[in-house]
């Protein structure tokens, strides 16, 4: 009885204190000096994409192109920049006509995530062409092809995507297209199968320290690989219904990872190419993904604002100076296949302006500009329930 009274007092205190705590967290994540505001940075990077990107008949559309494009669209939508939305839409529309032949094939996890861009365009424009195209990429990720290999058939038989590889990269690629499909249709099958897939990857790849090997046979904590996982969980949890049987496991894995990332954040505010190696170089794409995951966790109430708000701010302030005068992000690890060699990750080339780096910066600019007045009742209630669970446990 006494224990229950104490618990109720704590809950009452939280109900009174939480709005103030959320306000303080928002201030930590909105009160930036000139040049560091998400509006300024987002504009620089979104218009840089418009200026720089050309759909290539030779190279086609890669996954890095896709999530940079989507990031620019999300920024344009949240800032109500209708001109930018139209420019980004016009750039896409040749894919319905003269460049239709270079649409990504629906045969690989990296290519199917292109559907997330189509569905983002549908959310903004309500043009059904984007819906039909985007859903086809989400659906075929769970439709076993006739020429499927034995391992692909095995994954399909267990209810997982036939594109499953158990590479941590996949947990953004799969999650983002399935989550988008759920957002625009309301069909639980999309979010449920993405959540089931996420639990598989957590069980198979997350280590006791909360981080992830690049793959089961590659025992290294590669920065951007872990970034894909962090961002994927953040995106999924924002949409995953509270009654999902998978939610507790994913939230537990997310918090475990965030705790470890906070430990490994360097004194400069970033994270290294190999997260747990202090002599490795600071890498911006993974750092931006971790920053996005921190910001989202604080806003949603999954993470304690007092602990993670300052860490997110420190990371963002450290990231912005890596954007050069051409609005290109420096110190970005190039596209990286898995390899069981520690030196391989140390020696990966570093690019400037690589879309692997530009895109997660844009995600941060979309996540950051939320003031206290924009907090919705569902967000506040989720935060309250998260804090109650922390106390109850």
C-alpha positions as CSV (number, residue, x, y, z in Angstrom):
1,X,0.0,0.0,0.0
2,X,2.8,2.4,1.0
3,X,4.7,1.6,-2.2
4,X,1.6,2.4,-4.3
5,X,1.1,5.8,-2.5
6,X,4.8,6.7,-3.2
7,X,4.4,5.7,-6.9
8,X,1.2,7.8,-7.2
9,X,3.0,10.8,-5.7
10,X,5.8,10.4,-8.2
11,X,3.3,10.2,-11.1
12,X,1.5,13.4,-9.9
13,X,4.9,15.1,-9.7
14,X,5.7,14.1,-13.2
15,X,2.4,15.3,-14.5
16,X,3.1,18.7,-13.0
17,X,6.8,18.8,-14.0
18,X,6.9,17.2,-17.4
19,X,5.6,20.2,-19.4
20,X,8.4,22.3,-17.8
21,X,11.0,19.6,-18.6
22,X,9.8,19.4,-22.2
23,X,10.1,23.2,-22.5
24,X,13.6,23.1,-21.2
25,X,14.5,20.3,-23.6
26,X,13.1,22.3,-26.5
27,X,15.1,25.3,-25.5
28,X,18.3,23.3,-25.5
29,X,17.4,22.1,-29.0
30,X,16.2,25.4,-30.5
31,X,18.3,28.2,-29.1
32,X,21.1,28.1,-31.6
33,X,23.5,30.9,-32.6
34,X,23.3,32.4,-36.1
35,X,24.5,30.0,-38.8
36,X,23.6,26.9,-36.6
37,X,19.8,27.1,-36.8
38,X,18.1,24.2,-38.5
39,X,16.3,26.6,-40.8
40,X,19.6,28.0,-42.1
41,X,21.4,24.7,-42.4
42,X,18.4,23.0,-43.9
43,X,18.1,25.6,-46.6
44,X,21.7,25.4,-47.5
45,X,21.7,21.7,-47.9
46,X,18.3,21.3,-49.5
47,X,19.0,23.9,-52.2
48,X,22.5,22.4,-52.6
49,X,20.8,19.1,-53.6
50,X,18.7,20.9,-56.1
51,X,21.7,22.7,-57.6
52,X,23.9,19.6,-57.7
53,X,21.8,16.5,-58.3
54,X,21.1,15.2,-61.8
55,X,19.3,12.0,-62.6
56,X,22.0,9.9,-64.3
57,X,21.0,7.5,-67.1
58,X,24.3,5.6,-66.4
59,X,24.3,5.4,-62.6
60,X,20.5,5.3,-62.0
61,X,19.2,6.4,-58.7
62,X,21.1,5.1,-55.6
63,X,19.8,4.8,-52.1
64,X,21.9,7.8,-51.0
65,X,20.2,9.9,-53.7
66,X,16.9,8.7,-52.4
67,X,17.2,9.7,-48.8
68,X,18.9,13.0,-49.6
69,X,15.9,13.8,-51.9
70,X,13.5,12.7,-49.2
71,X,15.3,14.8,-46.6
72,X,15.1,17.9,-48.7
73,X,11.4,17.3,-49.3
74,X,10.7,16.9,-45.6
75,X,12.6,20.1,-44.9
76,X,10.6,21.9,-47.6
77,X,7.3,20.6,-46.2
78,X,8.0,21.5,-42.6
79,X,9.2,25.0,-43.5
80,X,6.4,25.5,-46.0
81,X,8.8,26.3,-48.8
82,X,6.4,25.6,-51.6
83,X,8.9,26.7,-54.2
84,X,11.4,24.1,-53.0
85,X,8.7,21.4,-53.0
86,X,7.8,22.2,-56.6
87,X,11.4,22.1,-57.7
88,X,12.0,18.7,-56.0
89,X,8.7,17.4,-57.5
90,X,9.6,18.6,-61.0
91,X,13.0,16.8,-60.7
92,X,11.2,13.6,-60.0
93,X,8.5,13.7,-62.6
94,X,10.7,12.8,-65.6
95,X,10.7,9.3,-64.0
96,X,7.1,8.9,-65.1
97,X,8.0,9.7,-68.7
98,X,11.4,10.1,-70.4
99,X,13.5,8.5,-67.6
100,X,11.1,5.8,-66.6
101,X,13.6,3.2,-67.7
102,X,16.0,4.1,-64.9
103,X,13.6,3.6,-62.0
104,X,15.3,1.3,-59.4
105,X,14.5,-2.3,-59.8
106,X,12.5,-4.0,-57.0
107,X,15.1,-6.7,-56.4
108,X,17.4,-5.5,-53.6
109,X,17.0,-3.9,-50.2
110,X,18.9,-0.8,-51.2
111,X,16.7,-0.3,-54.3
112,X,13.3,-0.9,-52.8
113,X,13.8,1.9,-50.3
114,X,13.3,4.2,-53.3
115,X,9.6,3.8,-52.6
116,X,10.0,5.9,-49.5
117,X,10.7,8.9,-51.7
118,X,7.6,8.3,-53.8
119,X,5.4,8.0,-50.7
120,X,6.9,11.2,-49.2
121,X,5.9,13.0,-52.4
122,X,2.4,11.5,-52.1
123,X,2.1,12.7,-48.5
124,X,2.8,16.3,-49.6
125,X,1.0,16.4,-53.0
126,X,-1.7,13.7,-52.7
127,X,-1.0,12.8,-56.3
128,X,-1.9,9.1,-56.6
129,X,0.8,8.4,-59.1
130,X,3.3,8.7,-56.3
131,X,1.2,6.4,-54.0
132,X,0.9,3.7,-56.6
133,X,4.6,3.7,-57.4
134,X,5.7,3.9,-53.8
135,X,3.5,1.1,-52.6
136,X,4.8,-1.2,-55.3
137,X,8.3,-1.0,-53.7
138,X,6.9,-1.6,-50.2
139,X,4.9,-4.6,-51.4
140,X,7.6,-6.3,-53.5
141,X,9.9,-6.3,-50.5
142,X,7.7,-9.1,-49.1
143,X,6.7,-10.8,-52.4
144,X,9.0,-13.7,-53.1
145,X,10.3,-13.6,-56.7
146,X,10.1,-16.8,-58.8
147,X,13.9,-16.9,-59.1
148,X,14.5,-16.6,-55.4
149,X,17.5,-18.2,-53.8
150,X,17.3,-20.9,-51.1
151,X,18.2,-18.4,-48.3
152,X,15.6,-15.9,-49.6
153,X,12.9,-18.6,-49.5
154,X,13.9,-19.5,-46.0
155,X,13.5,-15.9,-44.8
156,X,10.2,-15.6,-46.6
157,X,8.9,-18.8,-45.0
158,X,9.5,-17.3,-41.5
159,X,7.6,-14.2,-42.3
160,X,10.6,-11.9,-43.0
161,X,11.4,-10.0,-46.1
162,X,13.1,-12.1,-48.7
163,X,15.7,-9.3,-48.9
164,X,16.9,-9.9,-45.4
165,X,20.7,-10.0,-45.2
166,X,21.4,-9.3,-41.5
167,X,23.5,-6.2,-42.3
168,X,22.7,-3.3,-40.0
169,X,22.3,-1.0,-43.0
170,X,19.1,-2.9,-43.9
171,X,17.3,-1.6,-40.8
172,X,17.0,1.8,-42.3
173,X,16.4,0.7,-45.8
174,X,13.5,-1.7,-44.9
175,X,12.1,0.4,-42.1
176,X,11.8,3.6,-44.0
177,X,9.8,2.3,-46.9
178,X,7.5,0.1,-44.8
179,X,6.9,2.9,-42.3
180,X,6.0,5.3,-45.1
181,X,3.6,2.8,-46.5
182,X,1.9,2.5,-43.1
183,X,1.7,6.3,-42.8
184,X,-0.1,6.7,-46.1
185,X,-2.4,3.7,-46.0
186,X,-3.0,3.0,-42.3
187,X,-2.5,-0.7,-43.0
188,X,-0.9,-2.4,-40.0
189,X,0.7,-5.1,-42.1
190,X,3.4,-2.6,-43.2
191,X,4.4,-1.4,-39.7
192,X,4.0,-4.9,-38.1
193,X,6.3,-6.6,-40.5
194,X,8.9,-3.8,-40.3
195,X,8.8,-4.2,-36.5
196,X,9.1,-8.0,-36.7
197,X,12.2,-7.5,-38.9
198,X,13.7,-5.0,-36.5
199,X,13.4,-7.4,-33.6
200,X,15.2,-10.1,-35.6
201,X,18.1,-7.7,-36.3
202,X,18.2,-6.6,-32.7
203,X,18.3,-10.2,-31.5
204,X,21.0,-11.2,-34.0
205,X,23.2,-8.2,-34.1
206,X,23.1,-6.1,-31.0
207,X,26.0,-6.7,-28.7
208,X,25.9,-6.5,-24.8
209,X,27.3,-3.0,-25.0
210,X,24.3,-1.8,-27.0
211,X,26.1,-1.3,-30.3
212,X,26.0,-3.4,-33.5
213,X,28.5,-5.3,-35.5
214,X,28.4,-4.5,-39.2
215,X,27.4,-8.1,-39.8
216,X,27.6,-11.3,-37.8
217,X,30.9,-12.2,-39.4
218,X,32.3,-8.6,-39.1
219,X,33.0,-7.8,-35.4
220,X,33.5,-4.0,-35.7
221,X,31.3,-1.1,-34.6
222,X,31.3,0.8,-37.8
223,X,29.9,4.3,-37.3
224,X,27.4,4.8,-40.2
225,X,26.3,1.2,-40.0
226,X,25.3,1.8,-36.4
227,X,23.8,5.1,-37.6
228,X,21.4,3.2,-39.9
229,X,20.2,1.2,-37.0
230,X,19.8,4.2,-34.7
231,X,17.9,6.2,-37.3
232,X,15.8,3.2,-38.3
233,X,14.7,2.5,-34.7
234,X,13.9,6.2,-34.3
235,X,11.8,6.3,-37.4
236,X,10.0,3.1,-36.6
237,X,9.2,3.9,-33.0
238,X,7.6,7.2,-34.0
239,X,4.9,5.3,-35.9
240,X,4.7,2.0,-34.1
241,X,1.4,1.7,-32.3
242,X,1.6,1.5,-28.5
243,X,-0.2,-1.9,-28.6
244,X,2.4,-3.5,-30.8
245,X,3.9,-6.6,-29.2
246,X,7.2,-5.7,-30.7
247,X,7.4,-2.2,-29.3
248,X,8.9,-3.0,-25.8
249,X,11.7,-5.0,-27.4
250,X,12.5,-2.3,-29.9
251,X,12.4,0.5,-27.3
252,X,14.6,-1.5,-25.0
253,X,17.2,-2.0,-27.8
254,X,17.0,1.7,-28.8
255,X,17.6,2.9,-25.2
256,X,20.4,0.4,-24.7
257,X,22.1,1.7,-27.9
258,X,21.6,5.4,-27.0
259,X,23.2,4.8,-23.6
260,X,26.3,3.4,-25.2
261,X,26.4,6.1,-27.8
262,X,26.3,8.8,-25.1
263,X,29.3,7.0,-23.5
264,X,31.3,7.0,-26.8
265,X,30.5,10.6,-27.8
266,X,33.9,12.3,-28.1
267,X,34.8,15.5,-26.2
268,X,34.4,17.3,-29.5
269,X,30.8,16.1,-29.7
270,X,31.0,13.6,-32.6
271,X,31.6,9.9,-33.0
272,X,34.4,8.1,-34.7
273,X,34.4,5.9,-37.8
274,X,34.9,2.9,-35.5
275,X,32.8,4.1,-32.5
276,X,34.8,2.4,-29.8
277,X,38.3,3.2,-31.2
278,X,39.5,6.6,-29.8
279,X,42.4,6.8,-32.3
280,X,40.0,6.6,-35.3
281,X,38.9,9.6,-37.2
282,X,35.7,11.6,-36.5
283,X,33.1,10.7,-39.2
284,X,30.2,13.0,-39.9
285,X,27.5,10.8,-41.5
286,X,27.2,8.4,-38.6
287,X,27.5,11.3,-36.2
288,X,24.5,13.1,-37.8
289,X,22.5,9.9,-37.7
290,X,23.2,9.5,-34.0
291,X,22.3,13.1,-33.4
292,X,19.0,12.6,-35.2
293,X,18.3,9.6,-33.0
294,X,19.1,11.6,-29.8
295,X,16.9,14.5,-30.9
296,X,14.0,12.2,-31.7
297,X,14.3,10.4,-28.4
298,X,14.3,13.6,-26.4
299,X,11.3,15.0,-28.3
300,X,9.3,11.8,-28.0
301,X,10.0,11.2,-24.3
302,X,11.9,8.0,-24.8
303,X,15.1,9.5,-23.5
304,X,15.6,11.7,-20.4
305,X,15.9,15.3,-21.7
306,X,18.3,16.3,-18.9
307,X,20.8,13.7,-20.0
308,X,20.4,13.5,-23.8
309,X,19.3,17.1,-24.7
310,X,22.7,18.6,-24.0
311,X,24.4,15.6,-25.8
312,X,22.2,16.2,-28.9
313,X,22.9,19.9,-28.8
314,X,26.7,19.4,-28.4
315,X,26.6,17.0,-31.4
316,X,24.7,19.4,-33.6
317,X,27.0,22.4,-32.8
318,X,30.0,20.1,-33.6
319,X,28.5,19.0,-36.9
320,X,27.7,22.3,-38.5
321,X,31.3,23.6,-39.0
322,X,31.9,20.5,-41.2
323,X,29.7,22.1,-43.9
324,X,32.0,24.0,-46.3
325,X,31.5,27.2,-48.3
326,X,29.9,25.2,-51.1
327,X,27.4,23.7,-48.7
328,X,29.0,20.2,-48.9
329,X,29.6,18.1,-45.7
330,X,33.2,17.1,-45.1
331,X,34.7,13.9,-43.6
332,X,32.1,11.5,-44.9
333,X,33.0,7.8,-45.2
334,X,32.4,6.5,-48.7
335,X,29.9,3.7,-49.4
336,X,31.3,0.7,-47.4
337,X,30.8,-3.0,-48.0
338,X,31.4,-5.3,-45.0
339,X,34.9,-6.7,-44.5
340,X,36.4,-8.7,-41.6
341,X,39.4,-6.3,-41.3
342,X,39.7,-3.6,-38.7
343,X,42.2,-1.7,-40.9
344,X,39.8,-1.7,-43.8
345,X,37.5,0.7,-41.8
346,X,40.4,2.9,-40.8
347,X,41.5,3.3,-44.4
348,X,38.1,4.0,-46.0
349,X,38.3,7.2,-48.2
350,X,36.7,10.3,-46.8
351,X,34.6,12.4,-49.3
352,X,33.2,15.9,-49.3
353,X,29.6,16.4,-50.5
354,X,28.8,12.7,-50.4
355,X,25.0,12.2,-50.0
356,X,25.6,9.7,-47.2
357,X,26.5,12.8,-45.2
358,X,24.3,15.4,-46.6
359,X,21.0,13.5,-45.9
360,X,21.3,12.8,-42.2
361,X,22.1,16.5,-41.6
362,X,18.7,17.2,-43.3
363,X,17.0,14.7,-41.1
364,X,18.3,16.7,-38.1
365,X,17.0,20.0,-39.5
366,X,13.6,18.5,-39.8
367,X,13.7,17.0,-36.3
368,X,15.1,20.1,-34.6
369,X,12.7,23.0,-35.3
370,X,9.9,22.0,-32.9
371,X,8.9,24.6,-30.3
372,X,7.0,23.9,-27.1
373,X,3.8,25.3,-28.8
374,X,4.1,22.6,-31.5
375,X,4.1,19.7,-29.0
376,X,0.9,17.7,-29.7
377,X,-1.2,16.0,-27.1
378,X,-0.2,12.5,-28.3
379,X,3.5,13.4,-28.0
380,X,3.0,14.7,-24.4
381,X,1.0,11.6,-23.4
382,X,3.7,9.3,-24.9
383,X,6.3,11.2,-22.9
384,X,4.3,10.9,-19.7
385,X,3.8,7.2,-20.2
386,X,7.5,6.7,-20.9
387,X,8.4,8.5,-17.7
388,X,5.8,6.5,-15.7
389,X,7.3,3.3,-17.0
390,X,10.8,4.4,-16.0
391,X,9.6,5.0,-12.4
392,X,7.5,1.8,-12.3
393,X,10.4,-0.3,-13.5
